[in-house]
Amino acid sequence: MPRFVKFIVVLIAVVILGTYIRPGYFLVKPGSTEGLGRMIELEGAPRQEEGEFLMVTVTQQQGNLWGMFYGVFHPFIDVRPISGSIPTGMDREEYNELMKSWMQDSQNLARVIALRKAGYEVPIASDGVEVVELIPDSPAQGILSPGDIIKGLDGEEVHLAEEVVRQIQNKRVGESVTLSIIREGEQLDAEVITATNPEQPDLAALRVYVKTLNWRPLLPLSISIETGPVVGPSAGVMFVLEILDRLVPENLTRGYLIAGTGMISLDGEIGSIGGVKQKVIAAEQAGADYFLVPRDNYREALQATSSMEIIEVESLDEALAFLSTLSRRESAENKTSDLYPGFRFIPAY
């Protein structure tokens, strides 16, 4: 066989192998941007005001060998090991179910926070926070077990998974936390030393996955939120702003397209999330005027934008204070997003 023919055969074989070999990595790419006015309804009433609050996603998919090499050198794509995203012992379907529960928590929280901010009384209850899975290098290995129900943290009752995440993130890395748990009907106290968050080393974490059990807000108004296939907790602050915009007489957007991201706690504090670079890029491509970002993600967000204004916020009050500074955009200039939602985004834990 001539040398040239051999070269062509080898080249074809290499291309085929690279196409079908799937290393254990996810490609994290900019997703899409969706106007929340189309996704949220209060008592069956659609959004009427100009401007829009936007939810931004990232896409996450397992690529082949060539896709991985492409992602390594692409400025908008991150390559992350699957083992860092899906815990050992949990399959993709179980992981997606967990992220669905986080999205449900995020939506319920947004309803409660917005209604309370508007002056309504909204009682809540739950059966506690369940430990779903531990990452192999979790400092809670041998201390916590899947199925444990967390009822308190450092002497304070907790009802929601996001409360557990937020309070642990407020600790210093290496600081201990005492969890009140129920295991097989017995109440126990468990002390765990916090480690670093896998995605954000400056933040403390226990490296466990948790979910809220039977989250029950008693709402005075019907508020529907339909996000389609998008899952995870990081649209919480944008849900709150969109719902609140329907509850108060003024137009909070002032006619602008305002994108953003961030978990939100029951007390209105905004927590950091993953995939910020990709979300900023997606929002900028959609023509957003401003992007609200948690303070811990601000520097990364700033590095990802070329023209969109990045606004760092640490609480709902800070986000509302910023919105109050905007002058109203003239009607002829008003824009509306007509993009569609992406697949899923990365949870903070």
C-alpha positions as CSV (number, residue, x, y, z in Angstrom):
1,M,0.0,0.0,0.0
2,P,1.5,3.4,-1.0
3,R,2.6,5.6,1.9
4,F,0.1,8.3,0.9
5,V,-2.8,5.9,1.1
6,K,-1.6,4.6,4.5
7,F,-1.5,8.2,5.7
8,I,-5.1,8.8,4.6
9,V,-6.3,5.5,6.2
10,V,-4.6,6.4,9.5
11,L,-6.0,10.0,9.4
12,I,-9.5,8.7,8.8
13,A,-9.1,6.2,11.7
14,V,-7.9,9.0,14.0
15,V,-10.9,11.2,13.0
16,I,-13.3,8.4,13.6
17,L,-11.8,7.5,17.0
18,G,-11.8,11.1,18.1
19,T,-15.5,11.4,17.1
20,Y,-16.6,8.4,19.1
21,I,-14.3,8.6,22.1
22,R,-16.1,10.5,24.9
23,P,-13.8,11.5,27.8
24,G,-15.2,12.0,31.2
25,Y,-15.8,15.8,30.7
26,F,-18.6,18.2,30.2
27,L,-18.4,21.2,27.9
28,V,-20.1,24.2,29.6
29,K,-21.2,26.7,27.0
30,P,-23.3,29.9,26.9
31,G,-26.9,28.9,26.8
32,S,-29.8,31.2,26.0
33,T,-31.9,34.0,27.5
34,E,-35.6,34.0,28.2
35,G,-38.0,36.8,29.2
36,L,-39.6,35.9,32.5
37,G,-42.7,37.8,31.5
38,R,-43.6,34.8,29.4
39,M,-42.8,32.3,32.1
40,I,-44.5,33.8,35.1
41,E,-48.2,34.6,35.6
42,L,-50.0,36.0,38.7
43,E,-53.6,35.0,39.0
44,G,-53.5,34.2,35.2
45,A,-52.5,37.7,34.2
46,P,-49.6,38.1,31.8
47,R,-47.0,40.9,31.9
48,Q,-48.1,44.2,30.5
49,E,-45.3,46.5,31.3
50,E,-42.4,47.5,28.9
51,G,-38.9,46.2,29.5
52,E,-38.1,42.7,30.8
53,F,-36.3,40.7,33.4
54,L,-34.3,37.9,31.8
55,M,-33.3,34.4,32.9
56,V,-30.0,33.2,31.5
57,T,-28.8,29.6,31.3
58,V,-25.7,27.7,30.3
59,T,-25.7,24.4,28.3
60,Q,-23.8,21.4,29.6
61,Q,-23.1,18.4,27.4
62,Q,-20.6,15.6,27.2
63,G,-18.4,16.1,24.2
64,N,-16.2,13.8,22.1
65,L,-12.4,14.0,22.1
66,W,-12.3,16.7,19.4
67,G,-15.0,18.7,21.3
68,M,-12.9,18.6,24.4
69,F,-9.8,19.9,22.6
70,Y,-12.0,22.6,21.0
71,G,-13.3,23.6,24.4
72,V,-9.9,23.8,26.0
73,F,-8.9,26.6,23.6
74,H,-12.3,28.3,23.2
75,P,-12.6,31.5,25.4
76,F,-16.4,31.0,25.9
77,I,-16.3,27.3,26.9
78,D,-15.2,25.6,30.1
79,V,-14.2,21.9,30.3
80,R,-15.2,20.3,33.6
81,P,-14.8,16.7,34.7
82,I,-18.1,14.9,35.0
83,S,-17.0,13.6,38.5
84,G,-17.0,17.2,39.7
85,S,-20.6,17.7,38.5
86,I,-22.3,14.4,39.2
87,P,-21.5,12.7,42.5
88,T,-20.1,9.2,42.4
89,G,-23.0,6.7,42.8
90,M,-25.6,9.1,41.3
91,D,-26.6,8.6,37.7
92,R,-27.5,11.4,35.3
93,E,-31.3,10.9,35.8
94,E,-30.9,11.0,39.6
95,Y,-28.8,14.2,39.3
96,N,-31.4,15.8,37.0
97,E,-34.2,15.0,39.6
98,L,-32.1,16.6,42.3
99,M,-31.7,19.7,40.1
100,K,-35.4,19.8,39.4
101,S,-36.0,19.9,43.2
102,W,-33.6,22.8,43.5
103,M,-35.5,24.6,40.8
104,Q,-38.8,24.0,42.6
105,D,-37.2,25.3,45.8
106,S,-36.0,28.4,43.9
107,Q,-39.5,29.1,42.5
108,N,-41.2,28.6,45.9
109,L,-38.7,30.9,47.6
110,A,-39.2,33.5,45.0
111,R,-43.0,33.5,45.5
112,V,-42.6,33.8,49.3
113,I,-39.9,36.5,49.2
114,A,-41.7,38.7,46.6
115,L,-45.0,38.4,48.3
116,R,-43.5,39.3,51.7
117,K,-41.7,42.2,50.2
118,A,-45.0,43.4,48.8
119,G,-46.6,43.2,52.3
120,Y,-48.3,39.8,52.3
121,E,-48.0,37.3,55.1
122,V,-46.7,34.0,53.7
123,P,-46.1,31.2,56.2
124,I,-43.9,28.3,55.2
125,A,-43.1,24.8,56.5
126,S,-41.1,21.7,55.4
127,D,-40.1,18.3,56.8
128,G,-36.4,19.3,56.8
129,V,-33.5,19.1,54.4
130,E,-32.4,15.7,53.2
131,V,-28.8,14.7,52.5
132,V,-29.0,13.1,49.0
133,E,-25.4,12.3,48.2
134,L,-21.8,13.0,49.4
135,I,-19.0,13.9,47.0
136,P,-16.1,11.4,47.5
137,D,-13.8,14.1,49.1
138,S,-16.6,15.6,51.2
139,P,-15.4,16.4,54.8
140,A,-18.8,14.9,55.9
141,Q,-17.7,11.4,54.8
142,G,-18.3,9.1,57.8
143,I,-20.3,11.8,59.6
144,L,-23.4,12.3,57.4
145,S,-25.1,9.7,55.4
146,P,-27.6,9.8,52.5
147,G,-31.1,9.9,54.0
148,D,-30.1,12.1,57.0
149,I,-32.6,14.9,57.6
150,I,-31.1,18.2,58.6
151,K,-33.4,20.1,60.9
152,G,-31.0,22.7,62.3
153,L,-27.6,24.4,61.8
154,D,-25.6,25.8,64.7
155,G,-28.7,25.9,66.9
156,E,-31.0,27.6,64.3
157,E,-33.9,25.8,62.6
158,V,-33.6,25.3,58.9
159,H,-36.5,24.5,56.5
160,L,-34.9,24.8,53.1
161,A,-31.9,23.4,51.2
162,E,-30.9,26.9,50.2
163,E,-30.8,28.0,53.9
164,V,-28.3,25.2,54.6
165,V,-26.1,26.1,51.5
166,R,-26.2,29.8,52.3
167,Q,-25.3,29.5,56.0
168,I,-22.4,27.2,55.2
169,Q,-21.1,29.6,52.5
170,N,-21.2,32.3,55.2
171,K,-18.6,30.2,57.2
172,R,-14.9,30.5,56.8
173,V,-13.2,27.5,55.1
174,G,-12.0,25.2,57.8
175,E,-14.6,26.4,60.3
176,S,-16.8,23.8,62.0
177,V,-20.6,23.6,61.6
178,T,-22.9,21.7,63.9
179,L,-25.9,20.0,62.2
180,S,-28.9,18.8,64.0
181,I,-30.1,15.7,62.1
182,I,-32.6,12.9,62.2
183,R,-31.3,9.5,61.2
184,E,-33.7,6.5,61.3
185,G,-36.0,8.3,63.7
186,E,-33.2,9.3,66.2
187,Q,-32.1,12.9,66.7
188,L,-28.3,13.5,66.6
189,D,-25.8,16.4,66.4
190,A,-23.1,16.1,63.8
191,E,-20.0,18.4,63.7
192,V,-18.3,18.8,60.3
193,I,-15.3,21.0,59.3
194,T,-16.0,23.0,56.2
195,A,-13.9,22.5,53.0
196,T,-13.6,24.7,49.9
197,N,-16.4,24.9,47.3
198,P,-15.3,22.9,44.3
199,E,-16.3,25.7,41.9
200,Q,-15.4,28.7,44.1
201,P,-12.5,28.0,46.4
202,D,-13.0,31.2,48.4
203,L,-16.4,29.8,49.7
204,A,-17.0,27.2,52.3
205,A,-18.9,24.0,51.5
206,L,-19.6,20.5,52.9
207,R,-19.5,19.0,49.4
208,V,-22.9,17.3,49.8
209,Y,-26.0,17.5,47.7
210,V,-29.2,18.3,49.7
211,K,-32.9,18.8,48.9
212,T,-35.9,20.2,50.7
213,L,-38.5,17.8,51.8
214,N,-42.2,18.7,51.3
215,W,-41.7,22.5,51.0
216,R,-45.1,24.0,51.7
217,P,-45.6,27.8,51.3
218,L,-49.2,29.0,51.9
219,L,-49.7,31.6,49.2
220,P,-52.4,34.2,49.2
221,L,-52.2,34.5,45.4
222,S,-51.8,32.0,42.5
223,I,-48.3,32.4,40.9
224,S,-47.3,30.0,38.2
225,I,-43.8,29.7,36.9
226,E,-43.0,27.5,33.9
227,T,-39.3,27.1,33.0
228,G,-39.5,24.1,30.7
229,P,-36.4,21.9,30.9
230,V,-34.2,24.4,32.8
231,V,-33.3,23.2,36.2
232,G,-31.2,24.3,39.2
233,P,-31.4,27.1,41.8
234,S,-29.6,30.1,40.2
235,A,-32.5,32.0,38.7
236,G,-33.9,32.8,42.2
237,V,-33.2,36.5,42.3
238,M,-34.6,37.1,38.8
239,F,-37.8,35.2,39.7
240,V,-38.3,37.4,42.7
241,L,-37.8,40.6,40.7
242,E,-40.3,39.6,38.0
243,I,-42.9,38.6,40.5
244,L,-42.4,41.7,42.6
245,D,-42.7,43.8,39.4
246,R,-46.2,42.5,39.0
247,L,-47.1,43.2,42.7
248,V,-46.0,46.9,42.9
249,P,-47.4,49.8,40.9
250,E,-44.1,51.0,39.4
251,N,-42.3,49.4,36.5
252,L,-39.1,48.1,38.1
253,T,-37.3,47.5,34.8
254,R,-37.9,51.2,33.7
255,G,-38.2,49.7,30.2
256,Y,-34.8,48.1,30.0
257,L,-33.7,44.5,29.4
258,I,-32.2,43.4,32.7
259,A,-30.6,40.0,32.9
260,G,-29.1,38.4,36.0
261,T,-28.4,35.3,38.1
262,G,-28.0,34.3,41.7
263,M,-29.5,32.1,44.4
264,I,-31.6,34.0,46.9
265,S,-32.2,33.1,50.5
266,L,-35.3,33.7,52.5
267,D,-33.8,36.8,54.1
268,G,-33.1,38.3,50.6
269,E,-29.4,37.6,50.5
270,I,-28.1,36.7,47.0
271,G,-25.6,33.8,46.8
272,S,-23.0,33.0,44.2
273,I,-23.5,30.4,41.4
274,G,-21.5,28.7,38.7
275,G,-21.4,29.3,34.9
276,V,-21.2,33.1,35.3
277,K,-18.9,33.6,32.3
278,Q,-21.2,31.7,30.0
279,K,-24.4,33.5,31.3
280,V,-22.9,36.9,30.8
281,I,-21.9,36.1,27.2
282,A,-25.4,34.7,26.5
283,A,-27.1,37.8,28.0
284,E,-24.8,40.2,26.1
285,Q,-25.5,38.4,22.8
286,A,-29.3,38.7,23.6
287,G,-28.9,42.5,23.9
288,A,-29.4,42.9,27.6
289,D,-28.7,46.4,29.0
290,Y,-27.6,45.3,32.5
291,F,-26.6,42.1,34.2
292,L,-27.1,41.6,38.0
293,V,-24.5,39.3,39.5
294,P,-23.7,38.1,43.0
295,R,-20.8,39.9,44.6
296,D,-18.6,36.8,44.7
297,N,-19.1,36.3,40.9
298,Y,-18.5,40.0,40.0
299,R,-14.9,39.8,38.9
300,E,-15.5,36.8,36.6
301,A,-18.6,38.4,35.1
302,L,-16.7,41.7,34.5
303,Q,-14.0,39.8,32.6
304,A,-16.6,38.1,30.4
305,T,-18.4,41.2,29.1
306,S,-17.3,43.6,26.3
307,S,-20.1,46.2,26.5
308,M,-22.9,45.2,28.9
309,E,-22.9,46.9,32.3
310,I,-22.3,44.5,35.2
311,I,-24.0,45.3,38.5
312,E,-22.8,43.5,41.6
313,V,-25.5,42.9,44.2
314,E,-25.4,41.1,47.6
315,S,-29.1,41.3,48.5
316,L,-32.5,41.9,47.0
317,D,-32.5,45.4,48.6
318,E,-29.3,46.2,46.7
319,A,-30.8,45.0,43.4
320,L,-34.0,47.2,44.0
321,A,-31.8,50.2,45.0
322,F,-30.0,49.9,41.7
323,L,-33.2,49.6,39.7
324,S,-34.5,52.7,41.4
325,T,-31.6,54.7,40.0
326,L,-32.5,54.0,36.4
327,S,-34.3,56.7,34.4
328,R,-37.2,55.5,32.3
329,R,-36.4,54.5,28.8
330,E,-38.5,56.2,26.1
331,S,-41.2,53.8,24.7
332,A,-39.7,53.9,21.2
333,E,-36.5,52.5,22.5
334,N,-38.0,49.6,24.5
335,K,-36.7,46.2,23.7
336,T,-38.2,42.8,24.3
337,S,-36.3,39.5,24.4
338,D,-37.5,36.9,21.9
339,L,-34.9,34.2,22.6
340,Y,-35.7,30.8,24.1
341,P,-34.5,28.8,27.2
342,G,-31.5,26.5,27.2
343,F,-31.0,23.1,28.7
344,R,-29.6,23.3,32.3
345,F,-27.2,25.1,34.4
346,I,-24.7,24.3,37.1
347,P,-25.8,24.3,40.8
348,A,-23.8,25.9,43.6
349,Y,-23.6,23.7,46.7
